[in-house]
Amino acid sequence: MHLPLREQILEQVLHVIELARPLVDSIGRRDRDLASQVRRALSSVGLNVAEGFGSAAGNARLRFESARGSLYEARAGIRMAVAWGYVSAEQAAEAVAALERLGGRVFGLVRG
């Protein structure tokens, strides 16, 4: 069965969250604020994508742009956690790669 684009992208967001969850838990043991920010940014990606698919053209683009910004924030937060030594680059690699793939799809939504 072929899922509509909105469902494909939401499933991709949920997959990224599943990959990032153990990282966020590890980060939270060392830096609760950073973990909270990454968690909120990841949730924001999914919520803004969903809202964008339910909005009119101009508002949809704004929601997709917000999703893209939150995606970049989450990726930066994970990379900072690596830099701080809260998680290893190896532990973060799969989630960061999935965020980058998702970023390409969200970028496509922004461009319309």
ZAKOL-387483 format. One record per residue (C-alpha): residue number from 1; x negated, y negated, z. Coordinates in steps of 0.1 Angstrom, whole numbers, always signed. Layout:
// residues N
+-----+-------+-------+-------+
! num !    px !    py !    pz !
+-----+-------+-------+-------+
! NUM !     X !     Y !     Z !
...
+-----+-------+-------+-------+
END
This chain:
// residues 112
+-----+-------+-------+-------+
! num !    px !    py !    pz !
+-----+-------+-------+-------+
!   1 !    +0 !    +0 !    +0 !
!   2 !   -13 !   -34 !    -9 !
!   3 !   -11 !   -60 !   +18 !
!   4 !    -3 !   -96 !   +10 !
!   5 !   -32 !  -120 !   +12 !
!   6 !   -21 !  -135 !   +45 !
!   7 !   -20 !  -100 !   +61 !
!   8 !   -54 !   -91 !   +46 !
!   9 !   -70 !  -122 !   +61 !
!  10 !   -53 !  -118 !   +95 !
!  11 !   -65 !   -82 !   +96 !
!  12 !  -100 !   -94 !   +88 !
!  13 !   -98 !  -120 !  +116 !
!  14 !   -87 !   -93 !  +141 !
!  15 !  -115 !   -70 !  +130 !
!  16 !  -140 !   -99 !  +136 !
!  17 !  -125 !  -104 !  +171 !
!  18 !  -129 !   -66 !  +178 !
!  19 !  -165 !   -68 !  +167 !
!  20 !  -172 !   -99 !  +188 !
!  21 !  -154 !   -88 !  +220 !
!  22 !  -183 !   -68 !  +235 !
!  23 !  -206 !   -98 !  +227 !
!  24 !  -182 !  -122 !  +244 !
!  25 !  -181 !   -99 !  +274 !
!  26 !  -219 !   -98 !  +275 !
!  27 !  -222 !  -136 !  +271 !
!  28 !  -196 !  -141 !  +298 !
!  29 !  -218 !  -123 !  +323 !
!  30 !  -245 !  -150 !  +318 !
!  31 !  -226 !  -180 !  +306 !
!  32 !  -188 !  -182 !  +312 !
!  33 !  -185 !  -215 !  +294 !
!  34 !  -201 !  -203 !  +262 !
!  35 !  -181 !  -171 !  +262 !
!  36 !  -149 !  -190 !  +267 !
!  37 !  -157 !  -214 !  +239 !
!  38 !  -165 !  -185 !  +215 !
!  39 !  -133 !  -167 !  +226 !
!  40 !  -112 !  -198 !  +220 !
!  41 !  -129 !  -205 !  +186 !
!  42 !  -122 !  -170 !  +174 !
!  43 !   -85 !  -172 !  +185 !
!  44 !   -83 !  -205 !  +168 !
!  45 !   -94 !  -190 !  +135 !
!  46 !   -65 !  -165 !  +135 !
!  47 !   -39 !  -189 !  +147 !
!  48 !   -48 !  -216 !  +123 !
!  49 !   -49 !  -192 !   +93 !
!  50 !   -15 !  -179 !  +103 !
!  51 !    -1 !  -214 !  +107 !
!  52 !   -17 !  -224 !   +73 !
!  53 !    +2 !  -196 !   +55 !
!  54 !   +34 !  -209 !   +70 !
!  55 !   +28 !  -246 !   +61 !
!  56 !   +34 !  -268 !   +31 !
!  57 !    +5 !  -274 !    +8 !
!  58 !   -11 !  -304 !   +24 !
!  59 !    -6 !  -292 !   +60 !
!  60 !   -18 !  -257 !   +50 !
!  61 !   -51 !  -271 !   +38 !
!  62 !   -56 !  -289 !   +71 !
!  63 !   -49 !  -257 !   +90 !
!  64 !   -73 !  -237 !   +68 !
!  65 !   -99 !  -264 !   +73 !
!  66 !   -94 !  -261 !  +111 !
!  67 !   -98 !  -224 !  +108 !
!  68 !  -130 !  -228 !   +89 !
!  69 !  -144 !  -252 !  +116 !
!  70 !  -135 !  -228 !  +144 !
!  71 !  -151 !  -200 !  +124 !
!  72 !  -183 !  -220 !  +122 !
!  73 !  -181 !  -228 !  +159 !
!  74 !  -177 !  -191 !  +168 !
!  75 !  -206 !  -181 !  +146 !
!  76 !  -228 !  -209 !  +161 !
!  77 !  -218 !  -198 !  +196 !
!  78 !  -229 !  -162 !  +190 !
!  79 !  -261 !  -174 !  +174 !
!  80 !  -268 !  -196 !  +205 !
!  81 !  -261 !  -167 !  +227 !
!  82 !  -288 !  -148 !  +208 !
!  83 !  -312 !  -178 !  +212 !
!  84 !  -305 !  -179 !  +249 !
!  85 !  -312 !  -142 !  +252 !
!  86 !  -277 !  -132 !  +263 !
!  87 !  -273 !  -107 !  +235 !
!  88 !  -298 !   -94 !  +210 !
!  89 !  -299 !  -103 !  +173 !
!  90 !  -293 !   -66 !  +166 !
!  91 !  -262 !   -66 !  +188 !
!  92 !  -248 !   -97 !  +171 !
!  93 !  -257 !   -88 !  +135 !
!  94 !  -225 !   -70 !  +126 !
!  95 !  -202 !   -96 !  +141 !
!  96 !  -222 !  -125 !  +125 !
!  97 !  -221 !  -108 !   +91 !
!  98 !  -183 !  -102 !   +94 !
!  99 !  -179 !  -139 !  +103 !
! 100 !  -198 !  -149 !   +72 !
! 101 !  -176 !  -127 !   +50 !
! 102 !  -145 !  -141 !   +66 !
! 103 !  -159 !  -176 !   +61 !
! 104 !  -160 !  -170 !   +24 !
! 105 !  -124 !  -160 !   +23 !
! 106 !  -113 !  -190 !   +45 !
! 107 !  -134 !  -213 !   +23 !
! 108 !  -113 !  -200 !    -7 !
! 109 !   -81 !  -209 !   +11 !
! 110 !   -93 !  -244 !   +17 !
! 111 !  -101 !  -249 !   -19 !
! 112 !   -67 !  -235 !   -28 !
+-----+-------+-------+-------+
END
